[in-house]
Amino acid sequence: MSTILTYRFIDYQVTLASGTDRPSQVDKREEVPNEHHVPADGEEMNLAEEALLRDPEFRKVIADLKLPDHATVVADAWIYG
């Protein structure tokens, strides 16, 4: 059974006014549209790695590499774009 996670992401831009007489303020609050993908968080990255490492096609490609027995396969997500 798979779980589909749904989230609402909101982009905030704030001015922090530490050490001044002005209060901190929210300059912008904007909900991120559903068709956009915000940077992955740790939980999402772990779920993606688990899914990849379980995938039969991926496992076959790894087996075809004939890696040494002591090798460890790691899915290293690139979260920067």
C-alpha positions, 0 to 999 in steps of 0.5 A: 500500500502506498501513501500519497502525501499532500501539502500546501506550501506557502512562500513567505518573505519577511523583514526581521527588525531585530534591534530596531524600534520597528517590528518585524513584518511579513512583506509577502505571503503567497501560496505556491501553485500545485503545479510548482515543486518546492525544494524537497525536504528530508522526508520526501528525499528518504521516500524517493530513495526508498522507492528507487532502491525497491524499483525492479528496473533500477535493481536490474541495472544495478545488478548488471553493473556487477559491483563488488559485494561490499559496495553500497548503492546510495540515491543522492538527490540533487536538491538545487535545481 
